[in-house]
Amino acid sequence: MSERQGRVGNIIQECVARFVQQEANTNPLITITRVDISPDLKRAIVFFTTIPDGKEQDALIFLKRSGTEMRQYLKQNARLKRIPNLEYMLDAGERHRQHIDEVMRDIEKQKTEQ
């Protein structure tokens, strides 16, 4: 990823996170984990996670339904020449990391109990 893609991704991630914080319900809690930008800056994939687990579909519905308002928010707050088309995807990598952390804590707990 180029430096420019990284900067644009960070700007979009911050703006989308602020929009979600202001507009979304707290059940589920939606966290924007990262944004991947295409090399031509025309397409952005917004990765998210939810708390509690199992509410991903509700979050995806909210994000897709709020697409027009989110683009308007980005136009007003992101200061980008062109707002990319946004797509949304569950961040499975973050879920796997959390699972590994839980397993490691369980192993440590078992070691201290023995």
GUGUMAR-675774 format. One record per atom (N, C-alpha, C): residue number from 1; atom name; x, y, z. Coordinates in pm, 1 decimal, decimal comma, always signed. Each point is the difference from the previous one (the first is absolute). Layout:
REM GUGUMAR-675774
+-----+------+----------+----------+----------+
:  nr : atom :       px :       py :       pz :
+-----+------+----------+----------+----------+
: NUM :   CA :        X :        Y :        Z :
...
+-----+------+----------+----------+----------+
//
This chain:
REM GUGUMAR-675774
+-----+------+----------+----------+----------+
:  nr : atom :       px :       py :       pz :
+-----+------+----------+----------+----------+
:   1 :    N :    +85,1 :   -117,7 :     +0,0 :
:   1 :   CA :    -85,1 :   +117,7 :     +0,0 :
:   1 :    C :    +89,3 :   +123,6 :     +0,0 :
:   2 :    N :    -34,2 :    +95,1 :    -83,9 :
:   2 :   CA :    +78,6 :   +123,0 :     -8,4 :
:   2 :    C :    -28,3 :    +89,0 :   +121,4 :
:   3 :    N :    +86,8 :    +98,3 :    +16,1 :
:   3 :   CA :    -17,4 :    +94,0 :   +111,0 :
:   3 :    C :   -131,5 :    +76,5 :    -14,7 :
:   4 :    N :    -31,4 :    +36,3 :   -123,5 :
:   4 :   CA :   -123,8 :    +74,1 :    -24,6 :
:   4 :    C :   -122,0 :    -85,2 :    +33,6 :
:   5 :    N :     +1,7 :   -126,7 :    -41,1 :
:   5 :   CA :   -110,5 :    -90,1 :    +33,7 :
:   5 :    C :    -15,6 :     -9,5 :   +150,9 :
:   6 :    N :   +111,3 :     -9,8 :    +70,5 :
:   6 :   CA :     -4,4 :     -8,3 :   +145,9 :
:   6 :    C :    -60,5 :   +123,1 :    +63,6 :
:   7 :    N :    +40,6 :   +117,3 :    -49,8 :
:   7 :   CA :    -54,5 :   +125,7 :    +54,9 :
:   7 :    C :   -149,5 :    +10,8 :    -25,7 :
:   8 :    N :    -41,9 :    -29,3 :   -123,1 :
:   8 :   CA :   -142,7 :     +7,9 :    -33,6 :
:   8 :    C :    -78,1 :   -102,5 :    +82,0 :
:   9 :    N :    +56,0 :   -120,4 :    +14,8 :
:   9 :   CA :    -65,1 :   -102,9 :    +81,1 :
:   9 :    C :    -18,4 :    +43,1 :   +143,7 :
:  10 :    N :   +103,0 :    +63,0 :    +57,3 :
:  10 :   CA :     -9,8 :    +47,8 :   +138,3 :
:  10 :    C :   -106,0 :   +108,7 :    +15,1 :
:  11 :    N :     -5,7 :    +91,2 :    -96,9 :
:  11 :   CA :   -100,4 :   +107,6 :     +5,1 :
:  11 :    C :   -140,5 :    -60,0 :     -5,6 :
:  12 :    N :    -19,8 :    -93,3 :    -91,9 :
:  12 :   CA :   -132,0 :    -61,5 :    -14,1 :
:  12 :    C :    -35,2 :    -80,2 :   +124,5 :
:  13 :    N :    +97,1 :    -73,4 :    +55,8 :
:  13 :   CA :    -25,7 :    -78,8 :   +120,7 :
:  13 :    C :    -44,6 :    +89,7 :   +114,5 :
:  14 :    N :    +68,7 :   +110,8 :    +20,8 :
:  14 :   CA :    -36,8 :    +91,2 :   +108,6 :
:  14 :    C :   -140,0 :    +58,4 :    -21,4 :
:  15 :    N :    -28,6 :    +42,3 :   -121,9 :
:  15 :   CA :   -130,6 :    +60,3 :    -28,0 :
:  15 :    C :   -113,6 :   -101,4 :    +11,9 :
:  16 :    N :    +20,7 :   -119,7 :    -54,0 :
:  16 :   CA :   -103,8 :   -103,1 :     +9,4 :
:  16 :    C :    -22,5 :    -38,0 :   +146,2 :
:  17 :    N :   +108,3 :    -10,8 :    +77,3 :
:  17 :   CA :    -13,4 :    -33,9 :   +142,4 :
:  17 :    C :    -79,4 :   +107,6 :    +74,4 :
:  18 :    N :    +27,6 :   +127,8 :    -30,8 :
:  18 :   CA :    -75,9 :   +108,0 :    +63,9 :
:  18 :    C :   -147,5 :     -4,1 :    -40,2 :
:  19 :    N :    -25,7 :    -26,2 :   -128,7 :
:  19 :   CA :   -138,3 :    -10,0 :    -47,2 :
:  19 :    C :    -73,0 :   -111,9 :    +72,3 :
:  20 :    N :    +63,3 :   -117,5 :     +9,2 :
:  20 :   CA :    -62,3 :   -115,4 :    +67,1 :
:  20 :    C :    -24,3 :    +31,9 :   +146,7 :
:  21 :    N :    +96,3 :    +65,0 :    +63,3 :
:  21 :   CA :    -15,6 :    +35,4 :   +141,2 :
:  21 :    C :   -120,1 :    +91,9 :    +21,1 :
:  22 :    N :    -20,3 :    +93,8 :    -91,4 :
:  22 :   CA :   -108,3 :    +96,8 :    +14,1 :
:  22 :    C :   -136,4 :    -56,6 :    -39,5 :
:  23 :    N :     -3,4 :    -87,2 :   -100,2 :
:  23 :   CA :   -126,7 :    -40,6 :    -59,3 :
:  23 :    C :    -48,7 :   -139,2 :    +38,0 :
:  24 :    N :    +90,9 :    -89,4 :    +35,8 :
:  24 :   CA :    -39,0 :   -139,9 :    +22,1 :
:  24 :    C :    -51,5 :    -21,8 :   +141,7 :
:  25 :    N :    -79,9 :   -103,2 :    +12,8 :
:  25 :   CA :    -42,7 :    -49,2 :   +129,9 :
:  25 :    C :   +120,8 :    -57,0 :    +72,6 :
:  26 :    N :     -7,3 :    -10,7 :   +130,5 :
:  26 :   CA :   +111,0 :    -61,2 :    +71,4 :
:  26 :    C :    -16,0 :   -151,9 :     +9,8 :
:  27 :    N :   -106,6 :    -52,7 :    -54,7 :
:  27 :   CA :    -17,9 :   -145,4 :     -2,5 :
:  27 :    C :    -23,7 :    -42,4 :   -144,1 :
:  28 :    N :    +93,8 :    -52,7 :    -68,5 :
:  28 :   CA :   +135,3 :    -33,9 :    +42,4 :
:  28 :    C :    +92,6 :   +121,4 :     -8,7 :
:  29 :    N :   +107,6 :     -7,5 :    +76,1 :
:  29 :   CA :   +104,3 :   +101,3 :     -6,3 :
:  29 :    C :    +84,6 :    -31,0 :   -123,1 :
:  30 :    N :     +9,2 :    +93,7 :    -91,8 :
:  30 :   CA :    +73,7 :    -19,7 :   -125,2 :
:  30 :    C :   +134,2 :    +71,0 :    +11,0 :
:  31 :    N :   +107,3 :    -72,3 :    -30,6 :
:  31 :   CA :   +133,8 :    +56,1 :     -0,2 :
:  31 :    C :    +56,8 :     -8,9 :   -140,5 :
:  32 :    N :    +48,8 :   +110,8 :    -52,1 :
:  32 :   CA :    +64,5 :     +2,3 :   -130,5 :
:  32 :    C :   +147,6 :    -31,3 :    +23,6 :
:  33 :    N :    +45,0 :   -114,9 :    -52,3 :
:  33 :   CA :   +136,5 :    -44,9 :    +28,6 :
:  33 :    C :   +102,8 :    +47,7 :   -101,2 :
:  34 :    N :    -37,0 :     +8,3 :   -126,8 :
:  34 :   CA :    +93,1 :    +50,4 :   -102,1 :
:  34 :    C :    -76,4 :    +26,6 :   -129,3 :
:  35 :    N :    +66,8 :    +69,1 :    -91,1 :
:  35 :   CA :    -55,5 :    +28,3 :   -132,3 :
:  35 :    C :   +107,7 :    -29,7 :   -103,3 :
:  36 :    N :    -33,1 :    -80,6 :    -99,0 :
:  36 :   CA :    +90,5 :    -27,8 :   -112,0 :
:  36 :    C :    -48,7 :    +79,3 :   -120,3 :
:  37 :    N :    +92,6 :    +68,4 :    -65,9 :
:  37 :   CA :    -31,6 :    +84,6 :   -113,8 :
:  37 :    C :    +61,8 :    -59,7 :   -126,5 :
:  38 :    N :    -75,5 :     +2,5 :   -109,1 :
:  38 :   CA :    +53,8 :    -47,0 :   -127,6 :
:  38 :    C :   +107,9 :    +98,0 :    -47,9 :
:  39 :    N :    +92,4 :    -46,3 :    -83,4 :
:  39 :   CA :   +108,0 :    +88,4 :    -46,9 :
:  39 :    C :    -49,9 :   +126,4 :    -70,8 :
:  40 :    N :   -114,1 :     -6,5 :    -67,5 :
:  40 :   CA :    -52,7 :   +118,8 :    -68,0 :
:  40 :    C :    -85,4 :    +88,0 :    +92,1 :
:  41 :    N :    -12,4 :    -37,9 :   +126,1 :
:  41 :   CA :    -73,8 :    +74,9 :   +103,2 :
:  41 :    C :   -149,5 :    +11,9 :    -28,9 :
:  42 :    N :    -52,9 :    -87,9 :    -83,2 :
:  42 :   CA :   -142,3 :     +5,3 :    -33,8 :
:  42 :    C :    -84,9 :    -95,4 :    +82,3 :
:  43 :    N :    +62,9 :    -93,2 :    +69,5 :
:  43 :   CA :    -74,3 :   -100,6 :    +76,0 :
:  43 :    C :    +65,2 :    -18,4 :   +136,5 :
:  44 :    N :    -81,4 :     -6,9 :   +103,4 :
:  44 :   CA :    +49,7 :    -20,6 :   +135,9 :
:  44 :    C :    -78,9 :   -112,2 :    +65,2 :
:  45 :    N :    +72,1 :    -90,7 :    +65,1 :
:  45 :   CA :    -64,6 :   -105,9 :    +76,4 :
:  45 :    C :    +17,2 :    +34,6 :   +147,7 :
:  46 :    N :   -112,1 :    +17,3 :    +68,4 :
:  46 :   CA :     -1,2 :    +35,4 :   +141,2 :
:  46 :    C :    -18,7 :   -129,6 :    +79,5 :
:  47 :    N :    +98,8 :    -34,1 :    +82,3 :
:  47 :   CA :     -7,0 :   -120,2 :    +82,4 :
:  47 :    C :    -51,1 :    +38,0 :   +138,4 :
:  48 :    N :    -87,2 :    -84,9 :    +54,5 :
:  48 :   CA :    -59,9 :    +30,7 :   +129,8 :
:  48 :    C :    -14,2 :   -127,1 :    +83,4 :
:  49 :    N :    -15,0 :    +19,2 :   +129,7 :
:  49 :   CA :    -34,9 :   -107,4 :    +92,6 :
:  49 :    C :   -116,1 :    +49,0 :    +85,4 :
:  50 :    N :    -63,1 :    -94,3 :    +69,2 :
:  50 :   CA :   -111,0 :    +36,5 :    +87,7 :
:  50 :    C :    +17,5 :    -64,9 :   +136,4 :
:  51 :    N :    -59,9 :    +62,9 :    +97,1 :
:  51 :   CA :    -12,0 :    -56,8 :   +134,0 :
:  51 :    C :   -146,7 :    +10,5 :    +34,0 :
:  52 :    N :    -70,2 :   -102,8 :    +33,6 :
:  52 :   CA :    +43,3 :   -138,7 :    +16,9 :
:  52 :    C :    +11,1 :    -73,2 :   -134,2 :
:  53 :    N :    +65,4 :   -115,2 :     +6,8 :
:  53 :   CA :    +10,5 :    -85,0 :   -118,0 :
:  53 :    C :   -139,7 :    -39,0 :    -46,0 :
:  54 :    N :    -12,8 :    -28,2 :   -128,3 :
:  54 :   CA :   -127,9 :    -43,3 :    -53,5 :
:  54 :    C :    -88,9 :   +112,7 :    -48,8 :
:  55 :    N :    +41,9 :   +123,6 :    +18,6 :
:  55 :   CA :    -80,2 :   +115,0 :    -43,2 :
:  55 :    C :    +56,3 :    +63,9 :   -127,6 :
:  56 :    N :    +87,4 :    -72,6 :    -68,8 :
:  56 :   CA :    +64,9 :    +53,9 :   -118,6 :
:  56 :    C :   -100,3 :    +36,6 :   -109,2 :
:  57 :    N :   -102,0 :    -81,6 :    -17,7 :
:  57 :   CA :    -98,4 :    +25,0 :   -105,0 :
:  57 :    C :    -75,8 :   +129,4 :    +26,5 :
:  58 :    N :    -35,2 :    +25,0 :   +126,5 :
:  58 :   CA :    -67,4 :   +125,6 :    +34,9 :
:  58 :    C :    +88,5 :   +120,5 :    -33,0 :
:  59 :    N :   +128,7 :    -12,4 :    +32,2 :
:  59 :   CA :    +93,7 :   +108,9 :    -27,0 :
:  59 :    C :    +15,6 :    +22,1 :   -149,9 :
:  60 :    N :     +9,7 :   -107,4 :    -75,7 :
:  60 :   CA :    +14,3 :    +11,0 :   -145,0 :
:  60 :    C :   -123,0 :    +67,0 :    -61,7 :
:  61 :    N :   -117,2 :    -36,6 :    +47,9 :
:  61 :   CA :   -123,1 :    +62,8 :    -49,3 :
:  61 :    C :     +2,1 :   +150,1 :    +28,5 :
:  62 :    N :    +38,9 :    +38,2 :   +122,3 :
:  62 :   CA :     +8,2 :   +142,0 :    +34,9 :
:  62 :    C :    +98,0 :    +72,9 :    -91,6 :
:  63 :    N :   +119,3 :    -57,0 :    -18,8 :
:  63 :   CA :   +102,2 :    +66,4 :    -81,0 :
:  63 :    C :    -46,0 :    +18,7 :   -144,6 :
:  64 :    N :    -59,1 :   -103,8 :    -56,3 :
:  64 :   CA :    -46,5 :    +10,7 :   -138,4 :
:  64 :    C :   -117,2 :    +97,1 :    -12,7 :
:  65 :    N :    -90,9 :     -4,0 :    +95,8 :
:  65 :   CA :   -116,6 :    +87,5 :     -3,9 :
:  65 :    C :    +40,3 :   +147,0 :    +16,5 :
:  66 :    N :   +108,3 :    +24,6 :    +71,6 :
:  66 :   CA :    +45,5 :   +136,9 :    +26,7 :
:  66 :    C :   +100,8 :    +49,5 :   -103,2 :
:  67 :    N :    +14,0 :    -69,7 :   -109,4 :
:  67 :   CA :   +102,2 :    +33,5 :    -99,5 :
:  67 :    C :     -8,1 :   +142,3 :    -52,0 :
:  68 :    N :   -118,5 :    +46,1 :    -34,1 :
:  68 :   CA :    -15,5 :   +134,9 :    -54,9 :
:  68 :    C :    +38,0 :   +105,5 :   +103,9 :
:  69 :    N :    -48,6 :    -17,1 :   +122,2 :
:  69 :   CA :    +32,4 :    +95,7 :   +106,7 :
:  69 :    C :   +148,3 :     -2,5 :    +32,6 :
:  70 :    N :    +61,3 :   -119,7 :     -4,8 :
:  70 :   CA :   +142,0 :    -11,4 :    +29,9 :
:  70 :    C :    +83,0 :    +70,4 :   -108,1 :
:  71 :    N :    -37,9 :    -15,8 :   -126,1 :
:  71 :   CA :    +71,3 :    +70,0 :   -108,3 :
:  71 :    C :    -12,0 :   +151,4 :    +18,6 :
:  72 :    N :   -117,9 :    +47,1 :    +37,3 :
:  72 :   CA :    -19,7 :   +143,0 :    +24,6 :
:  72 :    C :    +88,1 :    +46,4 :   +115,4 :
:  73 :    N :     +6,9 :    -80,5 :   +106,4 :
:  73 :   CA :    +84,6 :    +32,7 :   +114,5 :
:  73 :    C :   +146,7 :     +6,6 :    -42,1 :
:  74 :    N :    +42,6 :    -95,2 :    -83,2 :
:  74 :   CA :   +138,2 :     +0,6 :    -48,6 :
:  74 :    C :    +26,6 :   +123,9 :    -85,1 :
:  75 :    N :    -93,6 :    +39,0 :    -84,0 :
:  75 :   CA :    +17,3 :   +119,6 :    -82,6 :
:  75 :    C :    +20,8 :   +123,8 :    +86,0 :
:  76 :    N :    -72,3 :     +6,9 :   +110,4 :
:  76 :   CA :     +8,0 :   +117,1 :    +86,4 :
:  76 :    C :   +122,2 :     -0,9 :    +90,3 :
:  77 :    N :    +48,9 :   -119,7 :    +39,0 :
:  77 :   CA :   +102,6 :     -7,8 :   +103,6 :
:  77 :    C :   +134,7 :    -56,7 :    -43,2 :
:  78 :    N :     +7,5 :    -69,5 :   -111,6 :
:  78 :   CA :   +123,8 :    -69,2 :    -35,1 :
:  78 :    C :    +96,3 :    +86,3 :    -80,8 :
:  79 :    N :    -48,5 :   +103,2 :    -65,8 :
:  79 :   CA :    +84,8 :    +86,4 :    -82,7 :
:  79 :    C :    +78,9 :    -80,6 :   -103,0 :
:  80 :    N :    -71,0 :    -84,1 :    -70,6 :
:  80 :   CA :    +58,5 :    -78,1 :   -107,9 :
:  80 :    C :    -56,1 :    +51,6 :   -132,5 :
:  81 :    N :    +80,9 :     -8,8 :   -105,6 :
:  81 :   CA :    -48,1 :    +40,2 :   -132,3 :
:  81 :    C :   -115,5 :    -86,8 :    -44,4 :
:  82 :    N :    +18,7 :   -128,2 :    +15,0 :
:  82 :   CA :    -98,7 :    -97,5 :    -47,8 :
:  82 :    C :    -30,1 :    -97,3 :   +114,2 :
:  83 :    N :   -125,9 :    -21,0 :    +25,8 :
:  83 :   CA :    -41,7 :    -96,5 :   +102,4 :
:  83 :    C :    -12,1 :   -135,8 :    -68,8 :
:  84 :    N :    +73,4 :    -99,2 :    +48,9 :
:  84 :   CA :     -6,9 :   -131,9 :    -65,3 :
:  84 :    C :   -132,6 :    -70,9 :    +29,0 :
:  85 :    N :    -31,1 :    -97,4 :    -83,0 :
:  85 :   CA :   -114,9 :    -86,7 :    +27,5 :
:  85 :    C :    +36,1 :    -86,5 :   +119,5 :
:  86 :    N :    -90,7 :     -7,2 :    +95,3 :
:  86 :   CA :    +27,3 :    -73,5 :   +123,5 :
:  86 :    C :    -65,3 :   -138,2 :     -4,4 :
:  87 :    N :    +77,3 :    -98,6 :    +40,4 :
:  87 :   CA :    -49,7 :   -135,3 :    +20,0 :
:  87 :    C :    +32,1 :    -37,1 :   +143,6 :
:  88 :    N :    -76,2 :    -91,9 :    +55,7 :
:  88 :   CA :    +16,2 :    -35,5 :   +140,8 :
:  88 :    C :    +26,0 :   -149,6 :    +12,8 :
:  89 :    N :    +91,4 :    -34,2 :    +91,8 :
:  89 :   CA :    +34,7 :   -140,2 :    +18,2 :
:  89 :    C :    +36,2 :    -25,2 :   +146,7 :
:  90 :    N :    -47,9 :   -110,9 :    +51,7 :
:  90 :   CA :    +34,2 :    -40,1 :   +136,2 :
:  90 :    C :   +149,1 :    -28,7 :     +7,3 :
:  91 :    N :    +66,4 :    +48,9 :   +101,9 :
:  91 :   CA :   +143,5 :    -21,3 :    +17,1 :
:  91 :    C :    +22,2 :   -131,8 :    +73,3 :
:  92 :    N :    +13,9 :   -107,4 :    -75,7 :
:  92 :   CA :    +19,3 :   -132,8 :    +58,8 :
:  92 :    C :   +134,6 :     -9,8 :    +69,2 :
:  93 :    N :    +99,2 :    +71,5 :    -47,6 :
:  93 :   CA :   +132,5 :     -2,6 :    +62,5 :
:  93 :    C :     -4,8 :    +45,4 :   +144,8 :
:  94 :    N :    -77,9 :   +102,6 :    +25,8 :
:  94 :   CA :    -14,1 :    +49,7 :   +137,0 :
:  94 :    C :    -69,4 :   -104,0 :    +88,4 :
:  95 :    N :   -101,4 :    -66,8 :    -53,7 :
:  95 :   CA :    -68,5 :   -105,2 :    +75,6 :
:  95 :    C :    +97,8 :   -112,5 :    +34,8 :
:  96 :    N :    +82,7 :    -38,6 :    -95,2 :
:  96 :   CA :    +96,9 :   -106,8 :    +24,5 :
:  96 :    C :   +102,5 :    +41,9 :   +106,0 :
:  97 :    N :    +43,3 :   +125,2 :     -4,8 :
:  97 :   CA :    +95,3 :    +49,5 :    +99,4 :
:  97 :    C :    -61,4 :     -4,9 :   +139,7 :
:  98 :    N :   -126,0 :    +40,7 :    +10,9 :
:  98 :   CA :    -67,1 :     -3,5 :   +129,4 :
:  98 :    C :    -11,8 :   -142,9 :    +51,5 :
:  99 :    N :    -30,3 :    -93,6 :    -89,9 :
:  99 :   CA :    -11,0 :   -140,4 :    +39,0 :
:  99 :    C :   +134,3 :    -53,0 :    +49,0 :
: 100 :    N :   +106,1 :    +34,0 :    -69,2 :
: 100 :   CA :   +133,3 :    -43,9 :    +41,6 :
: 100 :    C :    +34,8 :    +57,9 :   +136,3 :
: 101 :    N :    -34,0 :   +127,0 :    +24,0 :
: 101 :   CA :    +23,7 :    +61,2 :   +131,3 :
: 101 :    C :    -73,8 :    -75,9 :   +110,1 :
: 102 :    N :   -125,3 :    -39,5 :    -26,3 :
: 102 :   CA :    -77,1 :    -76,1 :    +98,6 :
: 102 :    C :    +65,9 :   -134,7 :    +29,3 :
: 103 :    N :    +42,7 :    -69,1 :   -104,0 :
: 103 :   CA :    +65,6 :   -130,0 :    +17,6 :
: 103 :    C :   +127,8 :    +16,5 :    +81,7 :
: 104 :    N :    +78,3 :   +102,3 :    -29,4 :
: 104 :   CA :   +124,3 :    +23,8 :    +74,3 :
: 104 :    C :    -28,3 :    +30,1 :   +146,8 :
: 105 :    N :   -104,3 :    +78,1 :    +28,0 :
: 105 :   CA :    -35,6 :    +28,2 :   +139,8 :
: 105 :    C :    -41,6 :   -128,0 :    +72,3 :
: 106 :    N :    -75,7 :    -85,8 :    -68,9 :
: 106 :   CA :    -41,3 :   -127,2 :    +60,1 :
: 106 :    C :   +120,3 :    -87,1 :    +30,8 :
: 107 :    N :    +96,8 :     -3,1 :    -88,4 :
: 107 :   CA :   +121,0 :    -80,4 :    +22,1 :
: 107 :    C :    +76,8 :    +54,7 :   +118,7 :
: 108 :    N :    +16,3 :   +130,0 :     +6,4 :
: 108 :   CA :    +70,1 :    +62,7 :   +112,9 :
: 108 :    C :    -73,1 :    -27,6 :   +132,3 :
: 109 :    N :   -131,9 :     +6,5 :     -3,6 :
: 109 :   CA :    -80,4 :    -25,6 :   +119,1 :
: 109 :    C :    +19,0 :   -143,3 :    +47,7 :
: 110 :    N :     +0,6 :    -93,7 :    -93,4 :
: 110 :   CA :    +19,7 :   -141,7 :    +33,7 :
: 110 :    C :   +138,5 :    -22,2 :    +58,5 :
: 111 :    N :   +102,1 :    +65,6 :    -50,9 :
: 111 :   CA :   +136,3 :    -12,7 :    +50,5 :
: 111 :    C :     +7,9 :    +48,7 :   +143,7 :
: 112 :    N :    -64,9 :   +112,3 :    +32,1 :
: 112 :   CA :     +7,1 :    +56,5 :   +134,0 :
: 112 :    C :    -79,3 :    -83,5 :    +99,6 :
: 113 :    N :   -101,8 :    -73,0 :    -49,4 :
: 113 :   CA :    -79,5 :    -83,0 :    +90,4 :
: 113 :    C :    +70,8 :   -129,3 :    +34,9 :
: 114 :    N :    +94,5 :    -42,1 :    -80,7 :
: 114 :   CA :    +68,6 :   -127,4 :    +26,2 :
: 114 :    C :   +110,6 :    +13,3 :    +95,7 :
+-----+------+----------+----------+----------+
//
